[in-house]
Amino acid sequence: MVALLSGLGINHLDGSFGVEVPDIDLPGIADADLRTVLLHLYDQRFVVLRTQGLTKPQFVRFARRLGDPIRLSGDPDFPEIAHITNVGIDAKARRLGAAHWHTDQSFRNQVSSITMLYSVKAPGQGGETKFCDMAGAYAALPGTTKRRIEDLTVVHRHGVSVAARPGDHVPIPPKGWDQSTTVTHPLVRRHPITGQKTLYAINGTSQGIVGMDQAEAESLLNELCDHAFQDRFVARHKYRVHDLILWDNPTTMHSATPMAAATGPDDTRLLHRISLRGTPSVFRYAETAA
């Protein structure tokens, strides 16, 4: 376990992973404290920051300290921010788009490092995000399985995975995305900061394994998913207004909870999302956590 933040508390959340910082002035956070927040992130897979409220400019400035934002919207002022809401949408068509286990950007060559969701409006019930600890799942594998999968490479393509879980829904592709685009990633990756080994994106976009018979590949990927999605490796977060949640894409998978269209303030959800690539500035020129 890494050291606690100077002057701030860290609370463990229910479940076997995930922590919260109960009260934090995020715009004014010093590099040393930000570094410690990130070490908790890498150690605990996701961190909930109970903020005092963030404007869009403050959110973007904070994000740029953690990596390079990916363009997510057509907003001319804040293209880094995607709005996730159940207001004014066709709920049947849109509400299930992220309701499947996946790792952000795993269908691209350049994958995502951190994803952040800031809660502007939170419903009284529902709207949780579920997480799976892929590093913990890897660590708990038998040695024979680790040796079997060590050097395997997984084929990824946007769409329904061959290892899709019961209850997973069809993902919504990015605007203009070529659904035939195929990339590959190691099945077992090392975290870019800590060096920790983890299973990577075994569901969501996984379509096969390089050099392996398709039936055998599907069997192996499903076997790994059956192991990883045990209750001991799964947690969920219920949002409050002004929560900012960060999760570590290299070592997690996540899934949205489906929501019906909003009917009023009590069941309205609005989240601002930023997804990042690259290395946080506090680690670029300093010794890594490893």
C-alpha positions as CSV (number, residue, x, y, z in Angstrom):
1,M,0.0,0.0,0.0
2,V,1.3,3.4,-0.9
3,A,1.6,6.3,1.6
4,L,-1.4,8.5,2.5
5,L,-1.8,11.9,1.1
6,S,-0.3,14.8,3.0
7,G,-3.0,16.4,5.0
8,L,-5.8,14.4,3.3
9,G,-7.4,11.1,4.1
10,I,-7.9,8.1,2.0
11,N,-10.8,5.8,2.6
12,H,-11.1,2.3,1.2
13,L,-14.4,1.7,-0.6
14,D,-16.6,-1.4,-0.2
15,G,-15.1,-4.4,-2.0
16,S,-11.5,-5.5,-2.5
17,F,-10.3,-2.5,-4.4
18,G,-11.0,1.2,-5.0
19,V,-10.4,4.2,-2.7
20,E,-11.9,7.7,-2.2
21,V,-10.5,11.1,-1.2
22,P,-13.4,12.5,0.9
23,D,-12.7,16.2,0.4
24,I,-10.2,17.7,-2.1
25,D,-9.5,21.1,-3.7
26,L,-8.6,19.7,-7.1
27,P,-7.8,22.9,-9.0
28,G,-5.2,23.7,-6.4
29,I,-3.7,20.2,-5.9
30,A,0.1,20.2,-5.6
31,D,2.3,17.9,-7.8
32,A,3.3,15.9,-4.7
33,D,-0.3,15.2,-3.8
34,L,-1.3,14.5,-7.4
35,R,1.5,12.0,-7.6
36,T,0.2,10.3,-4.5
37,V,-3.4,10.2,-5.9
38,L,-2.0,8.5,-9.0
39,L,-0.1,6.0,-7.0
40,H,-3.3,5.1,-5.2
41,L,-5.0,4.9,-8.6
42,Y,-2.4,2.4,-9.9
43,D,-2.5,0.4,-6.6
44,Q,-6.3,0.4,-6.2
45,R,-7.5,0.6,-9.9
46,F,-9.9,3.5,-9.4
47,V,-10.1,6.6,-7.2
48,V,-13.1,8.6,-6.3
49,L,-12.3,12.3,-5.6
50,R,-15.1,14.0,-3.7
51,T,-14.6,17.5,-5.1
52,Q,-16.0,20.9,-4.2
53,G,-17.2,21.3,-7.8
54,L,-15.4,21.8,-11.1
55,T,-16.0,24.0,-14.1
56,K,-15.2,22.7,-17.6
57,P,-12.0,24.7,-17.8
58,Q,-10.8,23.4,-14.4
59,F,-11.6,19.9,-15.5
60,V,-9.7,20.2,-18.7
61,R,-6.7,21.8,-17.0
62,F,-6.6,19.0,-14.4
63,A,-6.9,16.4,-17.2
64,R,-3.9,17.8,-19.0
65,R,-1.7,17.2,-15.9
66,L,-2.6,13.5,-16.2
67,G,-2.1,12.9,-19.9
68,D,-3.2,13.9,-23.4
69,P,-7.0,14.2,-23.8
70,I,-8.6,12.4,-26.7
71,R,-11.1,14.4,-28.8
72,L,-14.5,13.0,-27.8
73,S,-17.0,15.6,-29.0
74,G,-17.8,18.3,-31.6
75,D,-17.9,21.0,-28.9
76,P,-15.7,23.8,-30.3
77,D,-14.8,25.0,-26.8
78,F,-14.3,21.7,-25.0
79,P,-13.8,18.9,-27.6
80,E,-12.1,16.8,-24.8
81,I,-15.3,16.5,-22.9
82,A,-18.1,14.1,-23.8
83,H,-21.5,14.5,-22.2
84,I,-23.1,11.3,-20.9
85,T,-26.7,11.9,-20.1
86,N,-30.2,10.4,-20.1
87,V,-31.9,13.7,-20.9
88,G,-33.3,14.2,-24.4
89,I,-32.1,11.0,-25.8
90,D,-33.7,7.9,-27.4
91,A,-33.1,5.7,-24.3
92,K,-33.7,2.4,-26.2
93,A,-31.0,3.3,-28.8
94,R,-28.5,5.0,-26.5
95,R,-28.7,3.8,-23.0
96,L,-27.1,0.4,-23.6
97,G,-24.1,1.6,-25.6
98,A,-21.6,1.3,-22.7
99,A,-23.4,-1.5,-20.8
100,H,-20.9,-4.1,-21.6
101,W,-17.6,-5.1,-20.1
102,H,-14.8,-3.3,-22.0
103,T,-11.5,-1.3,-21.8
104,D,-11.6,2.1,-23.3
105,Q,-9.9,2.5,-26.7
106,S,-8.7,-1.1,-26.9
107,F,-9.9,-1.2,-30.5
108,R,-7.2,1.3,-31.4
109,N,-3.5,1.0,-31.7
110,Q,-3.0,3.8,-29.2
111,V,-4.8,2.8,-26.1
112,S,-6.2,4.9,-23.2
113,S,-4.3,5.4,-20.0
114,I,-6.9,7.0,-17.6
115,T,-10.6,7.7,-18.0
116,M,-12.4,10.3,-15.8
117,L,-16.1,10.9,-15.2
118,Y,-17.2,14.1,-13.4
119,S,-20.7,13.9,-12.0
120,V,-22.7,17.1,-12.7
121,K,-26.1,15.6,-12.0
122,A,-26.7,12.2,-10.2
123,P,-29.9,10.2,-10.1
124,G,-31.3,9.0,-6.8
125,Q,-31.1,5.4,-8.0
126,G,-29.1,3.6,-10.7
127,G,-26.4,4.9,-13.0
128,E,-23.5,3.1,-11.3
129,T,-20.2,2.2,-13.1
130,K,-18.9,-1.4,-12.5
131,F,-15.2,-2.2,-12.5
132,C,-13.2,-5.4,-12.8
133,D,-9.7,-5.7,-11.3
134,M,-7.7,-7.3,-14.2
135,A,-4.3,-7.1,-12.4
136,G,-5.8,-8.9,-9.4
137,A,-7.4,-11.5,-11.6
138,Y,-4.0,-12.1,-13.4
139,A,-2.2,-12.4,-10.0
140,A,-4.7,-15.1,-8.9
141,L,-4.3,-17.3,-12.0
142,P,-2.5,-20.6,-11.6
143,G,1.1,-20.7,-12.7
144,T,0.3,-23.0,-15.5
145,T,-2.2,-20.6,-17.0
146,K,0.2,-17.7,-16.6
147,R,2.9,-19.5,-18.5
148,R,0.4,-20.5,-21.2
149,I,-0.8,-17.0,-21.9
150,E,2.4,-15.1,-21.3
151,D,3.4,-14.4,-24.9
152,L,-0.1,-14.5,-26.5
153,T,-1.4,-11.6,-28.6
154,V,-5.1,-10.8,-28.9
155,V,-6.9,-9.6,-32.0
156,H,-9.2,-6.6,-31.3
157,R,-12.0,-5.1,-33.3
158,H,-14.9,-2.8,-32.3
159,G,-18.1,-4.7,-31.9
160,V,-19.4,-7.6,-29.9
161,S,-16.5,-9.6,-28.4
162,V,-16.3,-13.4,-28.8
163,A,-16.1,-13.5,-25.0
164,A,-19.1,-11.2,-24.3
165,R,-20.7,-11.8,-21.0
166,P,-24.4,-12.5,-20.4
167,G,-26.1,-9.1,-20.2
168,D,-23.6,-7.3,-22.3
169,H,-25.0,-5.0,-25.0
170,V,-23.9,-4.0,-28.4
171,P,-21.4,-1.1,-28.2
172,I,-22.0,2.2,-30.1
173,P,-19.1,2.8,-32.5
174,P,-17.4,6.3,-32.7
175,K,-18.8,8.5,-35.5
176,G,-17.3,7.5,-38.8
177,W,-15.4,4.5,-37.4
178,D,-14.6,1.7,-39.9
179,Q,-15.9,-1.4,-38.1
180,S,-13.5,-3.7,-40.0
181,T,-10.4,-2.0,-38.4
182,T,-8.4,-4.6,-36.6
183,V,-5.5,-4.2,-34.1
184,T,-3.6,-6.4,-31.8
185,H,-2.5,-6.1,-28.2
186,P,-0.6,-8.4,-25.8
187,L,-3.0,-10.5,-23.7
188,V,-0.7,-9.9,-20.7
189,R,0.6,-6.4,-20.5
190,R,2.9,-4.6,-18.1
191,H,1.6,-1.4,-16.6
192,P,3.4,1.6,-18.2
193,I,4.2,3.2,-14.9
194,T,4.4,0.4,-12.3
195,G,5.4,-2.5,-14.5
196,Q,2.8,-4.7,-12.9
197,K,1.5,-7.5,-15.1
198,T,-2.2,-7.6,-15.9
199,L,-4.7,-9.2,-18.2
200,Y,-5.7,-6.7,-20.9
201,A,-9.1,-6.2,-22.6
202,I,-10.0,-9.8,-22.7
203,N,-13.6,-8.8,-23.3
204,G,-15.2,-5.9,-25.1
205,T,-13.2,-5.9,-28.3
206,S,-11.4,-9.3,-28.2
207,Q,-12.1,-11.3,-31.3
208,G,-9.3,-14.0,-31.3
209,I,-5.7,-14.8,-30.6
210,V,-2.9,-14.6,-33.1
211,G,-1.8,-18.0,-34.4
212,M,-4.4,-19.9,-32.4
213,D,-7.4,-21.9,-33.8
214,Q,-10.5,-19.7,-33.4
215,A,-12.4,-22.2,-31.3
216,E,-9.5,-22.6,-28.9
217,A,-9.0,-18.9,-28.7
218,E,-12.7,-18.3,-27.9
219,S,-12.5,-21.0,-25.3
220,L,-9.4,-19.5,-23.6
221,L,-10.8,-15.9,-23.6
222,N,-14.1,-17.1,-22.1
223,E,-12.2,-19.1,-19.5
224,L,-10.2,-16.0,-18.5
225,C,-13.4,-14.0,-18.4
226,D,-15.1,-16.5,-16.2
227,H,-12.2,-16.2,-13.8
228,A,-11.8,-12.4,-13.9
229,F,-15.5,-11.5,-13.5
230,Q,-15.9,-13.4,-10.2
231,D,-17.4,-11.2,-7.4
232,R,-14.0,-10.9,-5.6
233,F,-12.6,-8.9,-8.6
234,V,-15.7,-6.7,-9.2
235,A,-16.7,-3.4,-7.6
236,R,-19.2,-0.7,-8.4
237,H,-19.4,3.1,-7.8
238,K,-22.6,5.0,-7.1
239,Y,-22.2,8.7,-8.1
240,R,-22.8,11.8,-6.0
241,V,-22.9,15.3,-7.4
242,H,-19.3,16.7,-7.9
243,D,-17.7,13.2,-7.7
244,L,-14.8,12.8,-10.0
245,I,-13.8,9.2,-10.6
246,L,-10.6,8.1,-12.3
247,W,-9.9,4.6,-13.4
248,D,-6.7,3.0,-14.7
249,N,-7.5,1.5,-18.1
250,P,-4.4,-0.8,-18.3
251,T,-5.5,-2.8,-15.2
252,T,-9.4,-2.6,-15.3
253,M,-12.4,-3.3,-17.4
254,H,-15.7,-1.4,-16.7
255,S,-19.3,-1.5,-17.6
256,A,-22.1,1.1,-17.4
257,T,-25.4,0.4,-15.7
258,P,-28.3,1.0,-18.1
259,M,-30.6,3.9,-17.4
260,A,-34.0,4.8,-18.7
261,A,-34.7,8.3,-20.1
262,A,-35.0,11.0,-17.5
263,T,-38.4,12.0,-16.4
264,G,-37.4,14.7,-13.9
265,P,-34.6,15.9,-11.5
266,D,-34.7,12.8,-9.4
267,D,-33.7,10.4,-12.2
268,T,-31.5,12.7,-14.3
269,R,-27.8,11.8,-14.9
270,L,-25.2,14.1,-16.5
271,L,-21.5,13.1,-16.5
272,H,-18.6,14.8,-18.2
273,R,-16.1,12.3,-19.5
274,I,-12.5,12.8,-20.5
275,S,-10.3,10.0,-21.7
276,L,-6.5,10.3,-21.8
277,R,-3.4,8.8,-23.4
278,G,0.2,9.1,-22.4
279,T,2.0,9.6,-19.1
280,P,1.0,12.0,-16.3
281,S,3.3,15.1,-16.1
282,V,4.4,14.2,-12.6
283,F,5.9,11.0,-13.8
284,R,7.4,12.1,-17.1
285,Y,10.7,13.4,-15.7
286,A,10.8,11.6,-12.4
287,E,11.5,8.1,-11.2
288,T,8.5,5.9,-11.9
289,A,6.5,4.1,-9.2
290,A,8.3,0.9,-10.0
